[in-house]
């Protein structure tokens, strides 16, 4: 267990030619979140979480390059800290060259996943778990691009209060495919 955070600065590189750049196994926890402004590169997955990652933003990326999937089979949680809104996964001006894959739970007090200001996920998003927010959208994009499709599989749930999925000045190069549940308790399943 790491009670603080993992921070990779803009000049930092965390890489593996054979495995994950960062692996959090099922018995581990990061209680201060993981933040990077540098490069994460893995052979298949840049980040693989089977444990527990918590912070104001569980995972946060600022002007980063992420080479490999972000795979979550555990719990990633972002909670409010003072006046800062919490996101499970937050990316700003970041290029994720592969996919976001969730079979676990990603929770954010503001949004489960939030892509902001010129971020791109080239491989799209696949969910068979839970992507959820306690105040706004399960998944939100603002001035960002999903390079592949958003696929919510049979066992998947994307839930929020105001929106399940929210797009503002953003695009999806693929499609939205839903076999599970996309729901907002007080708003819209999809808002574009």
N, C-alpha and C positions, 0 to 999 in steps of 0.2 A: 504494500500500500504506500502510495505517495500522498502525503497530506497536503502538499503544496501543488504547484502547477508545473507542467512541462512547457518550456518556452523555447522555440527555435527562431532565432532572429533572422533578419533579411539576408545576412551573409551566411546563414547556417544551412547545412545539408545533412539530412538524415537519410541514409540509403542502405539498401541490401540488394545484391545481385541474385540471391537465391530465395529469399523469404520476404517478410514484411519489413517496411521501414520501422514501423511501430506495432508491436503485438502486445495487447493486454489480455492475458489469459483469464480463464473463468474464476480463478482464485484471487485476482488482483483488482486494485481500485486506484484511480487517480481522483483525488478529492478537490483539487484546485483547477481542473480542466487542462486542456491541451491547446496551446496557441502557437501558430507558426506564421511567419512572414517570409520564410525561406523556401527551401525545396524539400519535399518528401518524395522518395522514389523507392518503390518496392518491385519485386519480380512479378507478382500478381496483384497483391493488395498493398497499397501504401500504408493504410491503417487497418488493422483487424482488431476489433474489440469483442471479447467474449465475457468481459468483466463489467466493471462499473466505472463510468467516467462522469464526474459532476463538476460544475463550475457555474459562474455567471453565464458563460457559454460552455457547453460540454466540450465541443470541438470548435475552434475558431481559426479562420484562415484570412490573412490580410495581404493582398498583393502577392499571393503565393502561387507556386507551380506544384501541383500534386500529380505524380505519375504513378498510376496504379489505382485500383478500386479503393473506396472507403467502404469497408464491410463491418456491419454491426450485427452481432448475434446476442449481445448482452443488453446493458442499459446505459444510455447516454442521456444526461439530464442537465438542462440549463435553467437556473432559477434567478429571479430578480435579486439584484444586489444594490441597495440604495435606490438611486434613480435610473440605474441601468437595467434595461429589459433583458430577460434571459432567453437564449435560444439553445436548443439541443445541438444543432450544427449550424454555424454561421460562417458565411464566406463573403468577402468583399474584394472586388477586383482580383479574383482568383480564377485560375484555369485548372479544373480537375479533368485530366485527360481521359480518364476511364469513367466508371459508373459509381453511383451511390447504391448500395445494396443493403437493405434492412430486413432481417428476420427476427430482430429483437424489439426493443422499445426505444424510441427517441422522443423525449419530452422537452418542451420549452414553455416557460410561463408566457412568453410572447408568441413564439412559433416553434414547431418541432424542427423544421429545416427552413432556413432563410438564406436565399441567394440575393446579394445586393450589389448594385453599382458596377455593372460590367463583369459579373462572374459568369462562368460557363462550366457546365458539366457535359462533357462531350459524349459520354456513353449513356446518359439518361439515368433514370431512377426506377428501381424495382423494389417493391415492398410486399412482404408476406407477413410482416409483423404489425407494429403499432407506431404511427407517426402522429403526435398529438400536441395540442396546446391548451392551456387553461384560460387563455384570454382572447387569442385571435385565431390564426390559421395553422392547420397542421403542416402545410407546405406553402411557402410564399416565395415568389420571385419578384424583384423590383429592378427594372432596367438590366435584366440578366437573360441568359439563354440556356435552355435545356437542349443540348445537341442531339440527344436521342429521345426516346419516348418516356412517358411516365406510365408505369405498369403497376397496377394494384391488383395483386393476385387474389385467389379465392379466400385465403385466410387473412388477407391484409385489411387493415383499417387505417384510414386517414381522417382524423377528426379535429375539429376546432370549435370555437365558440362562434366567431363571425363567418369563417369560411373553412371548408375542408382544404381546398386548393385555391390560392389567390395569385393572380398574375397582374402586375402593374407595369406597363410599358415593356413587356417581356415576351419572349417567343419560345415555342417548343418546335424544334425541327422535325420531330417524329409525331407521334399521336399520344392520346390519353386512352389507355385501355383499363377498364375496371371490371373485375370479377368478384370483388370484395365489397367493402363498405366505405363510402366517402360521405361524410356527414358534418354538418354544422348545427349546433343546438339552437342558435338564435339567428342564423343567417343563411348562406348559400353553400351548397356542396361545392360548386365551382363558381368563381367570380373572375371575369376577364375584363 
